[in-house]
Amino acid sequence: MARLPKLAVFDLDYTLWPFWVDTHVEPPFHKSSDEIVRDRRGQTIRLYPEVPEILERLRDLGVLVAAASRTGEIEGATQLLELFDLGRHFVHQEIYPGSKVTHFERLQLKTGIPFSQMIFFDDENRNIVDVSKLGVTCIYVQNGMSLQTLTQGLETFAKVSKAGP
């Protein structure tokens, strides 16, 4: 792939995992001896199956990764990232209620990476619309992150950045 983003940003709910952390599951979460993550009620919590491989692939390509989530369940979301051993992949985590534009402005300040060198994966169209206005390449995620979605997103980024200045 000719051009890669410097930063790949992921929403969490319905992008990395198939639920809203603030309404569908009950923190605190824990990992049992059989390595299964469960919520307070004992309900099994899972990621979309290809998420670990997606994050590993980005690392191998030299692309930094960050999280941007508007959830009010900050502790629960952060705890899940750690229990799933995903926290190590994220250079920054912007997890708090509010506009995704604020999340991206803070990511830009913290990383020094221009918006034009970022790609964003999210399942909510309103976030795609808002963040795309910053110049970020935004990819609408249907049915959770997959390697196919990642590949299509990186191809889109390469085309957009090739056409750009």
BALOKE-192319 format. One line per 8 residues: number of its first residue (from 1); for each residue x, y, z of N, C-alpha, C. Coordinates in steps of 0.2 Angstrom, whole numbers. Layout:
REM BALOKE-192319
NUM) X Y Z X Y Z X Y Z; ...
END
This chain:
REM BALOKE-192319
1) 4 -6 0 0 0 0 4 6 0; 3 11 -5 7 16 -6 7 21 0; 2 23 2 1 28 7 -3 26 13; 0 26 19 -4 24 25 -5 30 30; -10 30 34 -11 35 39 -6 34 44; -5 40 47 0 40 53 -4 38 59; -10 39 60 -14 37 65 -21 34 63; -23 28 66 -29 25 65 -33 26 71
9) -39 29 71 -43 30 77 -49 26 77; -51 22 82 -57 18 83 -62 20 88; -68 20 86 -73 21 91 -73 14 94; -77 13 100 -77 7 104 -84 3 103; -89 6 105 -96 3 105 -98 2 98; -100 -5 96 -102 -7 90 -97 -6 84; -90 -5 86 -85 -4 82 -80 -9 84; -77 -9 90 -73 -15 92 -76 -20 96
17) -82 -18 99 -86 -23 103 -93 -22 101; -97 -28 101 -104 -28 99 -109 -26 105; -108 -20 108 -113 -18 113 -111 -10 115; -116 -7 118 -114 -1 121 -112 -2 128; -106 0 130 -104 -1 137 -108 2 142; -111 7 141 -115 11 146 -122 9 147; -125 4 142 -131 2 143 -132 -6 142; -128 -9 139 -130 -16 137 -126 -21 142
25) -121 -19 145 -117 -23 150 -116 -19 157; -114 -23 162 -114 -20 168 -107 -21 171; -103 -15 172 -97 -15 175 -98 -16 183; -93 -18 186 -86 -19 184 -86 -26 180; -80 -26 176 -79 -32 172 -73 -36 175; -73 -42 174 -67 -46 176 -65 -52 171; -59 -54 171 -57 -60 167 -56 -66 171; -60 -71 170 -59 -77 174 -53 -81 172
33) -51 -86 175 -46 -90 174 -46 -94 167; -51 -94 164 -52 -97 157 -51 -92 152; -49 -85 154 -48 -80 150 -54 -77 147; -60 -78 150 -66 -75 147 -68 -69 151; -69 -64 148 -71 -58 151 -79 -58 152; -81 -56 158 -88 -56 160 -89 -49 164; -96 -48 164 -98 -42 167 -100 -44 174; -103 -39 178 -105 -40 185 -110 -46 186
41) -114 -46 181 -119 -52 181 -117 -58 178; -111 -59 176 -108 -65 173 -109 -66 166; -112 -61 163 -113 -61 155 -106 -61 152; -105 -65 147 -99 -65 143 -99 -59 139; -93 -56 139 -91 -50 135 -86 -52 129; -88 -50 123 -83 -52 118 -82 -46 113; -76 -46 110 -74 -41 105 -77 -44 98; -77 -40 93 -78 -43 86 -72 -47 85
49) -73 -53 82 -67 -58 82 -61 -56 79; -61 -51 74 -54 -49 70 -51 -43 73; -54 -40 79 -51 -34 81 -43 -35 84; -42 -40 87 -35 -41 89 -30 -41 83; -32 -45 78 -28 -45 72 -27 -39 68; -33 -35 68 -33 -28 65 -28 -24 69; -28 -24 75 -23 -19 79 -16 -22 78; -15 -28 78 -8 -31 77 -6 -29 70
57) -10 -29 65 -8 -28 58 -6 -20 57; -10 -16 60 -8 -9 60 -2 -7 64; 0 -11 69 6 -10 72 12 -12 68; 11 -18 64 16 -21 60 17 -16 54; 12 -12 52 13 -7 47 16 -1 49; 16 0 56 19 6 58 14 12 59; 8 10 59 2 15 60 0 15 68; 1 21 71 -1 22 78 -9 21 78
65) -11 19 84 -18 18 85 -21 22 91; -27 25 91 -30 28 96 -37 26 97; -40 28 103 -47 26 104 -51 33 105; -57 34 102 -61 39 103 -68 37 104; -71 38 110 -77 36 112 -81 41 116; -87 42 114 -91 47 118 -95 44 124; -94 38 126 -97 35 131 -96 39 138; -102 38 142 -101 41 149 -98 36 154
73) -98 29 151 -95 24 155 -87 23 154; -84 29 156 -77 29 155 -73 24 158; -74 22 165 -70 17 168 -72 10 165; -78 9 164 -79 2 161 -76 1 154; -76 6 150 -73 6 143 -66 5 144; -62 9 148 -55 8 149 -54 1 152; -58 -1 157 -56 -8 160 -57 -13 154; -62 -13 150 -62 -18 145 -56 -18 140
81) -54 -12 138 -48 -11 134 -42 -15 137; -41 -14 144 -36 -18 148 -37 -25 148; -43 -27 150 -45 -34 151 -44 -38 144; -45 -35 138 -45 -38 132 -37 -37 129; -33 -34 133 -26 -33 132 -25 -29 125; -30 -24 125 -30 -19 119 -27 -13 121; -26 -11 127 -24 -5 129 -17 -3 127; -13 -9 126 -6 -8 124 -5 -6 117
89) -11 -6 113 -10 -4 106 -12 3 105; -15 6 110 -17 13 109 -12 18 112; -10 23 108 -5 28 110 -9 33 114; -16 34 113 -20 39 116 -27 36 117; -31 38 122 -38 36 123 -42 42 125; -46 44 120 -50 50 122 -57 46 123; -59 45 129 -65 42 131 -69 46 136; -74 49 134 -78 54 138 -84 56 134
97) -89 58 137 -95 61 133 -93 68 129; -97 69 124 -96 75 120 -94 74 113; -93 79 109 -92 79 102 -85 75 100; -86 71 95 -80 68 92 -75 73 90; -77 78 88 -73 84 85 -68 86 91; -70 86 97 -66 87 103 -61 82 104; -63 76 103 -58 70 104 -53 71 99; -55 72 93 -49 73 87 -45 79 88
105) -48 84 90 -44 90 92 -38 89 97; -40 85 102 -36 83 107 -31 78 105; -33 73 101 -28 69 98 -23 72 93; -25 77 90 -21 81 85 -16 85 89; -18 88 95 -13 91 99 -8 87 103; -10 81 105 -6 76 108 -1 73 104; -3 71 98 1 68 93 5 72 88; 3 78 87 6 82 82 4 80 75
113) 0 75 74 -2 72 67 -7 76 64; -7 78 58 -12 82 55 -18 78 54; -24 81 54 -30 77 52 -30 74 46; -26 76 41 -26 73 34 -22 67 34; -18 65 40 -15 59 41 -18 54 45; -24 55 47 -28 51 51 -34 47 47; -35 41 50 -41 38 48 -45 36 54; -52 36 53 -56 35 58 -62 30 57
121) -63 25 61 -68 20 60 -73 21 65; -79 21 63 -85 22 68 -91 20 65; -96 17 69 -102 15 67 -108 20 67; -107 26 69 -112 31 69 -111 36 64; -115 37 59 -115 42 54 -114 49 56; -117 51 61 -116 58 64 -109 59 65; -105 54 68 -98 55 70 -94 56 64; -96 52 59 -92 52 52 -93 59 49
129) -99 61 49 -100 68 46 -96 73 50; -97 73 56 -93 79 60 -86 78 59; -83 72 60 -75 72 60 -73 73 53; -77 71 48 -74 72 41 -73 79 39; -77 83 42 -76 91 41 -69 93 43; -66 89 48 -59 91 50 -54 89 45; -56 85 40 -51 83 35 -48 76 36; -51 72 41 -50 65 43 -53 61 38
137) -50 56 36 -53 50 31 -57 46 36; -64 46 35 -68 43 39 -72 37 36; -72 31 40 -74 25 37 -80 23 41; -86 22 38 -92 20 41 -92 12 42; -92 10 49 -92 3 50 -99 0 51; -100 -5 47 -106 -9 48 -105 -16 51; -108 -18 56 -107 -25 59 -100 -26 62; -97 -21 65 -91 -21 68 -85 -21 64
145) -79 -20 67 -73 -20 63 -71 -27 60; -69 -27 54 -66 -33 51 -60 -32 47; -56 -37 46 -50 -36 41 -52 -33 35; -58 -35 32 -60 -32 26 -62 -24 26; -65 -22 32 -66 -15 33 -60 -11 34; -55 -14 37 -48 -11 38 -45 -10 31; -45 -16 27 -42 -15 20 -45 -10 16; -52 -10 16 -56 -5 12 -54 2 14
153) -54 3 21 -52 9 24 -45 12 22; -40 7 22 -33 9 20 -33 11 13; -37 7 9 -37 9 2 -40 15 0; -45 17 4 -49 23 3 -44 29 5; -41 28 11 -36 33 13 -30 34 8; -28 29 5 -22 30 0 -25 34 -6; -31 32 -8 -34 36 -14 -35 43 -12; -38 45 -6 -39 51 -4 -33 55 -3
161) -28 52 0 -21 56 1 -18 57 -6; -18 52 -10 -15 53 -17 -18 59 -21; -25 59 -20 -28 65 -24 -27 72 -20; -25 71 -14 -24 78 -10 -18 81 -12; -17 87 -8 -11 91 -10 -4 88 -9
END
